[in-house]
Structures are given as C-alpha cells and as structure tokens.
C-alpha cells in the first residue's frame, strides 16, 4: 500500500498567503494548477515567439508537483522563507526532507518516474526555470485579483512581485505581462465586453 497520492490529495487543505487577509482563500491545489497552466503557456510562448525548445508538457507536469513538499511542511510564508540566507537554506533542507518522505511512499517500480518531479534534474533545467517564472507570475496575478476586489492588504506584495516579475529575463514573461496580465484586473462584465 502506498500513501503517496493520498498525501498529494491533501494539497487542497494547505492554505496559501497565511499572513494576508484574502478575499478568496487560495489552496495549494489551486495554486499548483495555476502554475501548471502558466508554465505550459510560458513554454509555448517561448517556443512559438522566441525560438525556444522547451517542452511545454514537461513544464506543466513539473509545475503540478513543484510545491508537493508542502503537504508535509505546510505553506511557509515568503517573509519567513526569505528572511535571510540562513532561513532560505533551512527551508530548502526541510523541503528536501519532505520530498524524500514523499518519494519513500512510492512503490519501488514507480520511484524512477516520480523522483524527477520532486527533485530537479539537469535534463529539466529549462523547464524548471519556466516553472519558477510561472510560480512568481502566479503570485503577482493573485495580488492583482485581490487588489481588484478592493483588498489593500496585497498592495505592497503586488509592488514587490511586479518588480520581481518584470526583472525576470525570459522574454515570454514580458509577453505574458503585456498580453494576458491586464485581464486579471478586470471584472467579469469587463471581460465579457
């Protein structure tokens, strides 16, 4: 018997943005899907508009598992995670232990297929970079949605994340910001016009 997928199913119970007042509470399962959608889109944009060779399906799959460790650790909020280099190192170590625990739940014959989803491998470097950009972009878009809903608690986070997202080097991120991001600040009526 394996508990691997039962643990992953608990992603829906892990709340994000724990220190913030949310108009819509986001869970880890929702977040992972959003990151997967954006990772796939960023990879497609890179390939079609900027001559890339990233595997969109691989980026999307990696994104689905990118925060899997949080079913064990919970969501450690960014101010704690990034407080200083020591807390960042500690967080990475805790995350690695949690992913090792998840990996140990897999039947032996499946371990080789799922290990690269929990631990970055050199062959997936471009796709992991896309996932990281999609993760940051998703956080920024959450801020836009919260601000549109009148939640000023996300004002500072939006400013910081906008700066961070715009500083990302890949041109597909700039394309996404110009082409798709403005819609996240619109109401449903505005989207339907």
C-alpha positions as CSV (number, residue, x, y, z in Angstrom):
1,X,0.0,0.0,0.0
2,X,1.2,3.5,-0.9
3,X,0.1,6.8,0.7
4,X,1.7,8.9,-2.0
5,X,-1.4,10.1,-3.8
6,X,-3.5,10.3,-0.6
7,X,-0.9,12.8,0.7
8,X,-1.0,14.8,-2.6
9,X,-4.8,14.9,-2.4
10,X,-4.3,16.9,0.8
11,X,-2.9,19.8,-1.2
12,X,-6.4,21.2,-1.1
13,X,-6.1,21.6,2.6
14,X,-2.9,23.7,2.5
15,X,-3.8,27.3,2.6
16,X,-1.6,29.9,0.9
17,X,-0.9,33.5,1.9
18,X,-1.3,32.7,5.6
19,X,-0.4,36.1,6.9
20,X,-2.7,38.0,4.5
21,X,-6.4,38.8,4.6
22,X,-7.7,37.1,1.4
23,X,-11.0,37.8,-0.4
24,X,-10.6,34.3,-1.9
25,X,-8.6,31.8,0.1
26,X,-6.2,30.0,-2.2
27,X,-5.2,26.5,-1.5
28,X,-2.1,24.7,-2.8
29,X,-4.0,22.5,-5.2
30,X,-5.5,25.6,-6.9
31,X,-2.1,27.3,-6.9
32,X,-0.4,24.2,-8.5
33,X,-2.9,24.1,-11.3
34,X,-2.5,27.8,-12.0
35,X,1.3,27.4,-12.1
36,X,1.0,24.4,-14.4
37,X,-1.3,26.4,-16.8
38,X,1.1,29.3,-16.8
39,X,4.2,27.1,-17.1
40,X,2.7,25.5,-20.2
41,X,1.7,28.8,-21.6
42,X,5.2,30.4,-21.0
43,X,6.9,27.4,-22.7
44,X,4.6,27.6,-25.7
45,X,5.2,31.4,-25.9
46,X,8.9,30.8,-25.7
47,X,8.8,28.2,-28.4
48,X,6.5,30.0,-30.8
49,X,7.5,33.6,-30.4
50,X,11.2,33.4,-29.3
51,X,12.6,30.3,-30.9
52,X,12.8,28.1,-27.8
53,X,12.8,24.4,-27.4
54,X,11.2,24.0,-24.0
55,X,8.9,21.0,-23.5
56,X,5.5,22.6,-22.5
57,X,4.0,19.3,-21.3
58,X,7.1,18.6,-19.1
59,X,7.0,22.2,-17.7
60,X,3.3,21.7,-16.8
61,X,3.9,18.4,-15.2
62,X,6.8,19.7,-13.1
63,X,4.6,22.6,-12.0
64,X,1.9,20.3,-10.8
65,X,4.5,18.8,-8.3
66,X,6.6,21.9,-7.6
67,X,5.2,22.5,-4.1
68,X,4.3,18.9,-3.3
69,X,6.5,19.0,-0.2
70,X,4.0,21.5,1.4
71,X,1.6,18.6,2.1
72,X,4.1,17.7,4.8
73,X,5.6,21.1,5.7
74,X,2.6,23.4,5.1
75,X,3.0,26.7,3.4
76,X,5.9,28.6,4.9
77,X,5.2,32.2,4.1
78,X,7.6,34.2,2.0
79,X,8.7,36.7,4.8
80,X,9.9,33.7,6.8
81,X,11.3,31.7,3.8
82,X,13.3,34.7,2.5
83,X,14.1,36.4,5.8
84,X,17.8,35.8,5.3
85,X,20.2,33.3,3.7
86,X,20.1,31.1,6.7
87,X,16.3,30.7,6.7
88,X,16.4,30.1,2.9
89,X,18.9,27.3,3.4
90,X,16.9,25.8,6.2
91,X,13.7,26.0,4.1
92,X,15.4,24.2,1.2
93,X,16.7,21.5,3.6
94,X,13.2,21.0,5.1
95,X,11.7,20.9,1.7
96,X,14.2,18.2,0.5
97,X,13.4,16.1,3.6
98,X,9.7,16.4,2.9
99,X,10.2,15.4,-0.8
100,X,12.3,12.4,0.3
101,X,9.5,11.3,2.6
102,X,7.0,11.6,-0.3
103,X,9.5,9.7,-2.5
104,X,9.7,6.9,0.1
105,X,6.0,6.4,-0.1
106,X,6.1,5.3,-3.8
107,X,6.2,1.7,-4.8
108,X,9.7,0.8,-5.9
109,X,8.7,0.3,-9.6
110,X,7.3,3.9,-9.8
111,X,10.1,5.7,-7.9
112,X,12.3,6.4,-11.0
113,X,9.3,8.1,-12.8
114,X,8.3,10.3,-10.0
115,X,11.7,11.3,-8.5
116,X,12.4,13.9,-11.2
117,X,9.1,15.5,-10.4
118,X,10.1,16.0,-6.7
119,X,13.8,16.8,-7.3
120,X,15.2,18.9,-10.2
121,X,17.4,17.2,-12.7
122,X,19.8,18.7,-15.2
123,X,17.8,17.5,-18.2
124,X,14.8,19.6,-17.0
125,X,16.7,22.8,-16.2
126,X,14.9,24.9,-18.8
127,X,11.5,23.6,-17.8
128,X,12.2,24.2,-14.1
129,X,13.2,27.8,-14.9
130,X,9.9,28.2,-16.6
131,X,8.1,26.7,-13.6
132,X,9.9,29.2,-11.3
133,X,8.8,32.1,-13.5
134,X,5.3,30.8,-13.6
135,X,5.2,30.4,-9.8
136,X,6.3,34.1,-9.4
137,X,3.9,35.2,-12.1
138,X,1.0,33.4,-10.4
139,X,1.7,35.2,-7.1
140,X,1.7,38.5,-8.9
141,X,-1.6,37.7,-10.6
142,X,-3.2,36.7,-7.3
143,X,-2.2,40.2,-6.0
144,X,-3.9,41.8,-9.0
145,X,-7.1,39.9,-8.3
146,X,-7.1,40.8,-4.6
147,X,-6.5,44.4,-5.4
148,X,-9.3,44.4,-8.0
149,X,-11.5,43.0,-5.2
150,X,-10.6,46.1,-3.0
151,X,-8.2,44.2,-0.8
152,X,-5.4,46.7,0.0
153,X,-3.6,44.1,2.1
154,X,-2.0,42.9,-1.2
155,X,-0.8,46.4,-2.3
156,X,2.8,46.0,-1.1
157,X,3.1,42.4,-2.2
158,X,1.8,43.4,-5.7
159,X,4.5,46.1,-5.9
160,X,7.3,43.8,-4.9
161,X,6.1,40.9,-7.1
162,X,5.6,43.2,-10.1
163,X,9.2,44.4,-9.8
164,X,10.4,40.8,-9.4
165,X,8.3,39.5,-12.3
166,X,9.4,42.3,-14.6
167,X,13.0,41.7,-13.6
168,X,12.8,38.1,-14.9
169,X,14.9,37.8,-18.0
170,X,12.9,35.5,-20.2
171,X,11.0,37.4,-23.0
172,X,8.0,35.1,-22.6
173,X,7.3,36.6,-19.2
174,X,7.2,40.2,-20.7
175,X,5.0,38.9,-23.5
176,X,2.6,37.3,-20.9
177,X,2.5,40.5,-18.8
178,X,1.7,42.7,-21.8
179,X,-0.8,40.3,-23.4
180,X,-2.6,38.5,-20.6
181,X,-1.9,40.1,-17.2
182,X,-4.1,43.2,-17.7
183,X,-7.2,40.9,-17.8
184,X,-6.6,39.8,-14.2
185,X,-7.5,43.3,-13.0
186,X,-10.9,43.3,-14.8
187,X,-14.3,42.3,-13.6
188,X,-16.3,39.5,-15.4
189,X,-18.5,42.1,-17.0
190,X,-15.4,43.9,-18.3
191,X,-14.0,40.6,-19.6
192,X,-17.3,39.9,-21.4
193,X,-17.4,43.2,-23.3
